[in-house]
Every structure is written in C-alpha cells, then in structure tokens.
Amino acid sequence: MIAHYWDVFKTIFKNNFVKEFIYRMNAIAMTFSDLIWVIIELAFFEVIYSNISNINGWSRVDCFFFIGIFVASDSLFTMFFQRSFWEFPMLVNRGDLDVLLTKPVSAVFLATVKSINFTQSLNLLLGIWIIQHYGPKAGFEGGIAWLAVIFWMIVGLATQFLMRFVSVVWAFWLERGFTTSALYYQLYALANKPSGLYPTAIRFLIKTALPFAFMGTMPVLSVTGRLPLSDYFLVAGVLLAYAWIARILWKRGLNRYQSASS
Amino acid sequence: MKTLPMQWMLEWRLAAIRNGMKDALAYRWDFLIDFFTQAFVPVGMQLILWHAIFSQNGTQLFAGMRHTDLLAYTWTSILFSQVRGGNYDFTLIEMIRTGSLSQSLLKPVGPVEFIFWRGFGEKILTAAFCLIVGIIATYFADRSLVNLFLAMMMAILGNIIHYLFGAILAAVAFHWENAFAILLMKNMVVSLLSGEAVPLTVFPVKYAWIWESTPFYLYVFGPTQMALGKWSMQTWAHHMTIGMVWCMAFAVLLQVVWKKSIRQYQGIGG
C-alpha cells in the first residue's frame, strides 16, 4: 500500500518538475522572490531590534532563530501542498473532483499533492542555515537536538496541512471557495511573529483554535528547553481535534458534492 | 497616421476609468471585504507590535517615538496604503503570457495605458472613500484638511509611479514568458520600504539611504507624514518634485523598454 502511494507520488513529482521548468526563468526568479520574502522578514526584525533589545523575553537572536524554524517548516508545506490547496476549490466547483474519486488511491492524497512547488527548496536550505547560525546564540545545542527540529518541522507541516484543509473544504458549501483561502492567509500573518509579541488572548488563540504557534514559537521553546510538558499534550490534542474535524467535513462535503462535469 | 482628435483622446481615458469603477462596484461586497481585510490585517499586526513594545515591555520611547505617535502613524497610514497598491501590472504579464495582448495591439489605444486608466478607476473610488474617512477623522483629531488633500495627492502620484515601475518590470514577460515572480518580489520590497509595515523613521540612520533612494516612500510614508503635519509645505513640494522626476524617468524608461521588448512578442492563436 505505501509502495503504491510512493509510486504515485514519484510520478506526480516528476510531472511537476517538468511543468515547473517549462518557465525556467520564472522558476528561478520565483526562487529568488521566496528568498526575498525571508530577507524581508529578517530585515523587519533587524529594524525593530535596532531600536529595542528585548520584547517580552524575545531577543533579536531568538526572533531570527524563530524565523529559521518557521521558514524551514513553512517551505516544506509550500513545496508539497500549497498550490494544490489553492486549486482545491476549483476541483469542487468545476466538478473535476470526479476524476480523482474514481482513482484507486485516496482522493484527498491526490487532491492535496497534485501540484508541487519546487521554488521553495532553497528556502528550506536557508531556514536550516538560519537555525544553524542563530541557534547556538538562542540556546539551541545542535547535535541530537536536530532530531527535535525535524520532529517540529513535521508537526508544523501537519498543522498547516490540517488547518489549510479545514479552510478549503468549505468549497463544498460555498459557491467560490477562494474567500476562505484568502481569509486563511490573512490570519496567517499571526504565524510569522513569535507569540511573545502578542497579547494573552492571541497567544491562547494561536495555541488552540488557530494553532500557528506550532510552526514557530513552540518549536523554538521546545528545542531551547523552555516548553512546558503540558504543551506537548496540547499540541497532540489540538492536532487530533483538527484531524477529526477535517475528516467529518470531508465526509459531509462529499455527501453534498454534485458533479457538474460530463 | 491620422492624428486622433483631442476630445477622443480624453474620452477613451474617461471611459476606461468609468469601466474600472463599474467593474469594482459590480462585486461591491468583494470590493469592500478586500478593502477592509487588506487594510486592517497589516494595521492589526502593527498595533499588536506597538502594544507589545510599549504596554507589555514598559518601553517609553521607540525610535524616538511615543506610543501615541506610532498609533497615529499606523491609523493614518491606512488611508494611503490602500491607494498606493493596485496589482494591475499583473494583468500586463498575463496578457503577454496568454497572447491576449495581440487583441490590444490591434486597438487604437496602447495596452499599457489602457490597463492603467482602468485600474486607476478603481483606485479613484478607493481614494475617495479614504478621503471621506480621512475628513471625518481630521475633524475629530484636529488635523489640517489641506494637509490631508496634499497627502492624498502624493499617494496618487505614488500609485502612478508604482504602476509605471510595475509595467517596466512586466516587460520581462516578453523574454521569460512568465514573470509573476518579478512582480511578487517588487511587492515584497515595496511593502517594507513604503512605510506600510512600520514607519520608515524606525530604520536605523545608517540604513536610511535604502528607502530614501527609492520612490517607494512616496506611497505611504510621505503621505502619512504630511497628513500628520510632520512635513511642511516646502518639504511636501520637495518630495512631490522628486516624485515627478521619478515619474518622468519611469515613463521614458517604460517607452524604451516596451518598444524594444515588444519585438520579441509572438501572439500565436486562432
């Protein structure tokens, strides 16, 4: 079963690679534009911290380390899933989901990995470089602790996947599902700043209903040994709850789905 | 070639502006939702940041500014951040990539200018809406109406510069076929250097040359400083002159770049 999915994934990967490099200059420029996004994030904190040394316990180095972990985790999601999630509402509205439902692999799998974005690969490397560069100053010991970074990158990936899934699955009920995607990305602004910058209510929100903290803040606290044990249970609980909601919404959505294609 | 009558030259531009306005109002809920989400999310992030720095951290001064100064900047900047934008340069790229530029080339009006006026129609609506909000706010905040109008003029000039710059970059699509990335890069840089994310006075002095050497500060930072009364008339006139020089330079560069690049264009289609 896993081998079968792996074969399908390899084919999708190959097809997407060819598709991406049809416009190779754009792909290269896109890679640089993604790099610039990271540089802008770093520049933002550089500007802020040139005027202040510490914000609620978050120093300049902590923030840069946070950016490294966030970028690495986000680049994985963007690489493998982001484009497919943007296209998801169209699959439903145009009736193209039919084709995926008839395939001998999970329709969720096909719908969410069908478009891969290779331009993010450099961001992954950049994220890892930032972690390595600023980590020791932020209290990250390296060595075996890299396993914890990998673990949190997977948690970040799973978090974003589930949140994004719950945001797009509404396409079954809405005429155009893009509004919920747009809303998601507006709220996503909460993800790329450490939670120390937020008031208590927002800190609670990004650890529960909108768990953006799982992509940056909590990994930083965890790998520097500052995350309380109860928060690990919270992460597991929130992700399970999200998975359960996603599953219910998908099933109900499919029951409601009426194809418009011939 | 026969010269087109002056009246017609004016008429098509007005028609394009009207068309842009109608298009924006056809989906008026989308227009309003877009306006408010695009305006308030960056503002919300700034307010949270100022709250963290001043209220939670106990800081008194940040980059020489008090909490109230930064709040005033943030709220005032909304009026101009919505005028500065406009992603209609993306339309040009799409036209080049898909070949729909061919149809525009057969028409008696240039595609670059037509797209601008059409997009400008939507921005006029936005500017009018922001101006009304600004006038109401001015009444309560004891600011100058003249400053507000001058600030809005600068923001509109910023919008024109932004489009000209975007249209120059869009010409890359003639060579690369798809050049969305270039415009995305431009938008990211602009978001930081326009003063939309944070006031540019927060930049360390040694880095101030970065924003001073681009025209992007005329989009949001300049108008906000003017509306808040931080700039005198002379300063405003000085920066407007700089803006106009940028505008003219970009207009000339646009002509040269498009004239040269369009030779590469091949519109293949039925």
Chai-1 contact restraints between the chains, C-beta under 6 A:
chainA,res_idxA,chainB,res_idxB,connection_type,confidence,min_distance_angstrom,max_distance_angstrom,comment,restraint_id
A,Y23,B,E177,contact,1.0,0.0,6.0,A-B,restraint_1
A,Y23,B,N178,contact,1.0,0.0,6.0,A-B,restraint_2
A,M25,B,W176,contact,1.0,0.0,6.0,A-B,restraint_3
A,N26,B,W176,contact,1.0,0.0,6.0,A-B,restraint_4
A,N26,B,N178,contact,1.0,0.0,6.0,A-B,restraint_5
A,N26,B,A181,contact,1.0,0.0,6.0,A-B,restraint_6
A,A29,B,A181,contact,1.0,0.0,6.0,A-B,restraint_7
A,A29,B,I182,contact,1.0,0.0,6.0,A-B,restraint_8
A,M30,B,A181,contact,1.0,0.0,6.0,A-B,restraint_9
A,S33,B,A181,contact,1.0,0.0,6.0,A-B,restraint_10
A,S33,B,L184,contact,1.0,0.0,6.0,A-B,restraint_11
A,S33,B,M185,contact,1.0,0.0,6.0,A-B,restraint_12
A,I36,B,M185,contact,1.0,0.0,6.0,A-B,restraint_13
A,I36,B,M188,contact,1.0,0.0,6.0,A-B,restraint_14
A,W37,B,M188,contact,1.0,0.0,6.0,A-B,restraint_15
A,I40,B,M188,contact,1.0,0.0,6.0,A-B,restraint_16
A,I40,B,L192,contact,1.0,0.0,6.0,A-B,restraint_17
A,V47,B,V202,contact,1.0,0.0,6.0,A-B,restraint_18
A,V47,B,F203,contact,1.0,0.0,6.0,A-B,restraint_19
A,S50,B,P204,contact,1.0,0.0,6.0,A-B,restraint_20
A,N51,B,F62,contact,1.0,0.0,6.0,A-B,restraint_21
A,N51,B,A63,contact,1.0,0.0,6.0,A-B,restraint_22
A,I55,B,A52,contact,1.0,0.0,6.0,A-B,restraint_23
A,I55,B,I53,contact,1.0,0.0,6.0,A-B,restraint_24
A,I55,B,N57,contact,1.0,0.0,6.0,A-B,restraint_25
A,N56,B,A52,contact,1.0,0.0,6.0,A-B,restraint_26
A,N56,B,Q56,contact,1.0,0.0,6.0,A-B,restraint_27
A,Q186,B,T37,contact,1.0,0.0,6.0,A-B,restraint_28
A,Q186,B,V41,contact,1.0,0.0,6.0,A-B,restraint_29
A,A189,B,V41,contact,1.0,0.0,6.0,A-B,restraint_30
A,A189,B,M45,contact,1.0,0.0,6.0,A-B,restraint_31
A,L197,B,A52,contact,1.0,0.0,6.0,A-B,restraint_32
A,Y198,B,I48,contact,1.0,0.0,6.0,A-B,restraint_33
